[in-house]
């Protein structure tokens, strides 16, 4: 079995060594980067199963490193490990795309459990992506066999029309469609009804968005229509 490969991006050597000791004793292959620039260089050169990322570093902040990772890789687990404990810092890190945020000082057992949990989830996603009957765009998943839709592995109950519209979005992520195109594709009717589309978009936002009034996934593209953004 191939070893799990972890990258630590941390400018404090004692913390790097501590994390290395914790994870390497659990049969993980642990790499170390002493700043953000070195971390990005290693990410571009090697393949990792998870990145542990400090925030306050001399050259590039952990936030910027995470943003750069997410431009090219949506599935690589990122765990922030930081002394910044304010709620706004934690929320910012999660909004950028981190999978978890652990504050310093940290418990070795909690760190180890978080790492194992995120890697297990990544393996499940990679396995699901090889199943042609399951569409995965994290945190969403649509099962073509059962017509069930999930967010963070929790099933969301959708009506028949909501299911058809969500299936279409999952099959066409990051593409902009007019209301007419959506109506014809989902309702299969050339007589477009803008009001029906707007109503069902509202229903879906209420079910899948964290803040329906500020949608991050089903976005309005003014003057054109809608985009399912991942």
Buried (B, 14 or more C-beta within 10 A) or exposed (E): EEEBBBBBBBBBEEBBEBBBEBBEEEEBBBBBBBBBBBBBEBBEEEEBBBBBBBBEBEBBBBBBBBEBBBEEBEEBBBBBBBBBEEEEBBEBBBEBBBBBBBBEEBEEEEBBEBBBBBBEBBEEBEEBBEEEEBBBBBBBBBBBEEEBBBBEEEEBEBEEBBBBBBBBBBBBBEEBBBBBBBBBBBBEEEEBEEEBBEEBBEBBBEBBBEEBEEBEBBBEEEEEBBBBBB
